[in-house]
Amino acid sequence: MEEIREHTGSSWELSWLGERGAVRRPLGDAVDVGYESVPPVREFVSYRGQRHFPGLYYAATMDAHVGFESWLERDHAMLLDFDPQVVGFASQPFWLWWRDETSRRERSHAPDFFARTADGTALVIDCRPVERRDVRSAESFSVMGRACELAGWAYRLVGELEPTRAANLRWLAGYRHRRHGETGMVPAVVAAFTVPGPLLAQAATVSDPIEVLPVVFHLLWTGQLTTDLSRPLSDRSLISEAGR
């Protein structure tokens, strides 16, 4: 991590919550922490009249709840949960500390998510609608991006999801819990869509659609079945077994 120290000295630091409380270290000494499983560094408060909508999202990936501070963050938590390459993620995982070059004051920024993929890649995500990115927040995002580059992490600054895809994912997320895949009906449902076919008609070949559709939606969520999520889901959506 000498390269990080050469670029930042001790001016860039990370702080997070460890097993024995808060920990703060220079960036070069903090890149190997498993931030995908740390608790959030700040609380998700709720109060009357607030403009944002905080809450907890149940992540099927980890069988655990992850906090969010807005609907936008909730949607991106859902997107991480849907991604088959993501094996774990956490919200508000750490503070990045640095010295502002103009004011000489210490500043800090907590990214919205840290995710780990199956190949070990680290991903840091900030969520902010384009119209709400002012000069100060843009500087924070820029600093976070440079810090991630030095740390060997991927970094994304994301905005609103495409509306149709977001609506489809919100629907499928309602069936993300593993109980929908534990009915014993999975092999028959997958077999029904070996030849691509319309959602409702093919589901009806297995059994009562009231029973079958939750399994289909769960398998679409887990990736065992697939469809074009750029178009609104309907009873005529073309569904197929993944890879076909």
C-alpha positions as CSV (number, residue, x, y, z in Angstrom):
1,M,0.0,0.0,0.0
2,E,3.0,2.3,-0.4
3,E,1.5,3.8,-3.5
4,I,-1.5,5.0,-1.5
5,R,0.7,6.5,1.2
6,E,2.8,8.3,-1.4
7,H,-0.3,9.9,-2.9
8,T,-2.2,10.7,0.2
9,G,0.3,10.7,3.1
10,S,-1.8,10.5,6.2
11,S,-4.4,13.1,5.0
12,W,-6.9,10.5,3.7
13,E,-8.3,8.1,6.4
14,L,-11.1,5.7,6.8
15,S,-13.1,5.1,9.9
16,W,-15.6,2.3,10.6
17,L,-17.2,0.3,13.4
18,G,-15.2,-2.7,14.4
19,E,-16.0,-5.4,16.9
20,R,-14.6,-3.2,19.7
21,G,-15.9,0.1,18.5
22,A,-14.8,2.8,16.1
23,V,-11.6,2.4,14.2
24,R,-9.8,5.0,12.2
25,R,-6.8,4.3,10.0
26,P,-4.9,5.8,7.0
27,L,-6.4,4.7,3.7
28,G,-3.5,2.5,2.9
29,D,-3.9,0.5,6.1
30,A,-7.7,0.1,5.8
31,V,-8.3,-1.4,2.3
32,D,-8.4,-5.0,3.4
33,V,-11.3,-4.7,5.8
34,G,-14.5,-6.6,5.0
35,Y,-16.7,-3.5,4.7
36,E,-19.5,-5.6,3.1
37,S,-20.3,-6.9,6.6
38,V,-19.7,-3.9,8.9
39,P,-22.5,-2.1,10.7
40,P,-23.4,1.4,9.4
41,V,-21.4,4.3,10.7
42,R,-24.5,6.5,11.2
43,E,-28.1,5.8,12.2
44,F,-31.0,5.9,9.8
45,V,-33.2,8.4,11.7
46,S,-36.9,9.0,11.1
47,Y,-38.8,12.1,12.1
48,R,-42.0,14.0,11.3
49,G,-41.7,16.1,8.2
50,Q,-38.4,14.8,6.8
51,R,-38.0,15.0,3.1
52,H,-36.4,11.5,2.7
53,F,-37.8,8.1,3.5
54,P,-35.4,5.9,5.5
55,G,-35.9,2.3,6.3
56,L,-34.6,-1.2,6.2
57,Y,-34.4,-3.4,3.1
58,Y,-34.3,-7.2,3.5
59,A,-31.4,-8.4,1.4
60,A,-31.9,-12.0,0.4
61,T,-28.3,-12.2,-0.6
62,M,-27.2,-12.1,3.0
63,D,-30.5,-12.9,4.7
64,A,-30.2,-9.6,6.6
65,H,-31.5,-6.1,6.7
66,V,-29.6,-3.2,5.1
67,G,-30.5,0.4,5.9
68,F,-31.3,3.1,3.4
69,E,-32.0,6.8,3.6
70,S,-34.2,7.4,0.5
71,W,-36.2,5.5,-2.1
72,L,-33.3,5.9,-4.5
73,E,-30.9,4.1,-2.1
74,R,-33.6,1.5,-1.5
75,D,-33.8,0.9,-5.3
76,H,-30.0,0.5,-5.5
77,A,-29.9,-1.9,-2.5
78,M,-32.5,-3.9,-4.4
79,L,-30.3,-3.8,-7.6
80,L,-27.3,-5.1,-5.6
81,D,-29.5,-7.8,-4.1
82,F,-30.6,-8.8,-7.6
83,D,-27.1,-9.0,-9.0
84,P,-26.0,-12.6,-9.0
85,Q,-22.3,-11.6,-8.8
86,V,-22.8,-9.7,-5.5
87,V,-22.2,-11.9,-2.5
88,G,-22.6,-9.2,0.2
89,F,-23.1,-5.5,0.7
90,A,-23.5,-3.0,3.5
91,S,-24.9,0.6,3.8
92,Q,-23.0,3.6,5.1
93,P,-19.9,1.3,5.7
94,F,-17.3,3.9,6.6
95,W,-16.3,7.5,6.7
96,L,-13.6,8.9,4.3
97,W,-11.8,11.8,6.0
98,W,-9.7,14.3,4.1
99,R,-8.4,17.9,4.4
100,D,-10.1,20.5,2.2
101,E,-7.5,22.2,0.1
102,T,-9.3,25.6,0.2
103,S,-10.6,25.9,3.7
104,R,-8.0,23.6,5.3
105,R,-10.7,22.1,7.3
106,E,-11.3,18.4,7.7
107,R,-14.1,17.0,5.8
108,S,-15.8,13.6,5.7
109,H,-18.1,11.6,3.5
110,A,-19.8,8.2,4.0
111,P,-20.7,6.4,0.7
112,D,-24.1,4.8,0.5
113,F,-23.0,1.2,-0.1
114,F,-20.0,-1.1,-0.2
115,A,-20.4,-4.4,-2.1
116,R,-18.3,-7.5,-2.6
117,T,-18.6,-9.6,-5.7
118,A,-17.9,-13.3,-6.1
119,D,-14.4,-12.7,-7.6
120,G,-13.4,-10.5,-4.6
121,T,-13.9,-7.2,-6.3
122,A,-14.9,-4.3,-4.1
123,L,-17.5,-1.8,-5.2
124,V,-18.3,1.5,-3.6
125,I,-21.6,3.3,-4.5
126,D,-22.9,6.8,-4.0
127,C,-26.5,7.5,-4.8
128,R,-27.6,11.0,-5.8
129,P,-30.1,12.2,-8.4
130,V,-28.4,14.3,-11.1
131,E,-30.4,17.4,-10.3
132,R,-29.3,17.3,-6.6
133,R,-25.5,17.1,-7.3
134,D,-24.3,20.5,-6.1
135,V,-20.7,21.8,-6.0
136,R,-20.0,20.5,-2.5
137,S,-21.4,17.0,-3.0
138,A,-19.6,16.8,-6.4
139,E,-16.3,17.4,-4.6
140,S,-17.1,14.7,-2.1
141,F,-17.9,12.3,-4.9
142,S,-14.7,13.2,-6.7
143,V,-12.6,12.6,-3.7
144,M,-14.3,9.3,-3.0
145,G,-13.7,8.3,-6.6
146,R,-9.9,9.1,-6.3
147,A,-9.7,7.2,-3.0
148,C,-11.3,4.2,-4.5
149,E,-9.0,4.2,-7.5
150,L,-6.0,4.2,-5.2
151,A,-7.5,1.5,-3.0
152,G,-8.1,-0.7,-6.0
153,W,-11.9,-0.5,-5.6
154,A,-14.5,0.2,-8.3
155,Y,-16.6,3.3,-7.7
156,R,-20.0,4.3,-9.1
157,L,-22.0,7.5,-8.7
158,V,-25.6,6.5,-9.6
159,G,-28.9,8.2,-10.1
160,E,-32.4,7.1,-10.8
161,L,-33.0,3.7,-12.3
162,E,-34.7,3.4,-15.7
163,P,-38.4,3.5,-14.7
164,T,-39.6,0.3,-16.4
165,R,-36.7,-1.8,-15.1
166,A,-37.1,-0.4,-11.6
167,A,-40.8,-1.2,-11.6
168,N,-40.2,-4.8,-12.7
169,L,-37.5,-5.3,-10.1
170,R,-39.7,-3.9,-7.3
171,W,-42.3,-6.4,-8.3
172,L,-39.9,-9.4,-8.4
173,A,-38.3,-8.3,-5.1
174,G,-41.6,-9.1,-3.5
175,Y,-40.7,-12.7,-4.2
176,R,-37.0,-12.6,-3.3
177,H,-37.3,-14.6,-0.1
178,R,-36.1,-18.2,-0.4
179,R,-39.5,-19.6,0.9
180,H,-40.9,-19.0,-2.6
181,G,-38.3,-21.5,-4.0
182,E,-38.9,-24.2,-1.4
183,T,-42.3,-25.4,-2.5
184,G,-41.0,-28.5,-4.4
185,M,-42.4,-27.0,-7.6
186,V,-39.2,-25.5,-8.9
187,P,-38.1,-28.4,-11.3
188,A,-41.5,-28.5,-12.9
189,V,-41.6,-24.7,-13.3
190,V,-38.2,-24.6,-14.9
191,A,-39.1,-27.4,-17.2
192,A,-42.2,-25.6,-18.3
193,F,-40.1,-22.7,-19.6
194,T,-37.3,-24.8,-21.3
195,V,-39.1,-23.7,-24.4
196,P,-39.7,-19.9,-24.1
197,G,-43.4,-19.1,-23.6
198,P,-45.8,-16.5,-22.3
199,L,-45.8,-16.1,-18.5
200,L,-49.4,-16.9,-17.6
201,A,-50.1,-19.6,-20.3
202,Q,-46.9,-21.6,-19.4
203,A,-47.5,-21.3,-15.7
204,A,-50.9,-22.7,-16.1
205,T,-49.4,-25.9,-17.7
206,V,-47.8,-26.7,-14.3
207,S,-50.7,-26.1,-11.9
208,D,-53.0,-23.3,-10.7
209,P,-51.3,-20.0,-11.6
210,I,-52.1,-18.7,-8.1
211,E,-49.6,-21.3,-6.8
212,V,-47.1,-21.2,-9.7
213,L,-46.7,-17.5,-10.4
214,P,-44.9,-16.8,-7.0
215,V,-42.4,-19.5,-7.9
216,V,-41.9,-18.1,-11.4
217,F,-41.3,-14.6,-10.0
218,H,-38.8,-16.0,-7.5
219,L,-36.9,-17.9,-10.2
220,L,-36.8,-14.7,-12.3
221,W,-35.3,-12.9,-9.2
222,T,-32.7,-15.6,-8.7
223,G,-31.8,-15.8,-12.4
224,Q,-33.0,-19.4,-13.0
225,L,-35.5,-18.0,-15.4
226,T,-35.1,-14.9,-17.5
227,T,-37.1,-12.3,-19.4
228,D,-36.7,-8.8,-20.9
229,L,-36.9,-6.5,-17.9
230,S,-36.7,-3.4,-20.2
231,R,-40.4,-4.1,-21.0
232,P,-43.3,-4.1,-18.4
233,L,-43.9,-7.5,-17.0
234,S,-47.3,-8.8,-18.0
235,D,-49.1,-12.1,-18.4
236,R,-47.8,-12.3,-22.0
237,S,-44.1,-11.6,-21.1
238,L,-41.9,-14.1,-22.8
239,I,-40.2,-16.2,-20.1
240,S,-37.4,-18.8,-20.7
241,E,-34.9,-20.9,-18.7
242,A,-31.7,-19.0,-18.2
243,G,-29.1,-19.6,-20.8
244,R,-31.6,-20.5,-23.5
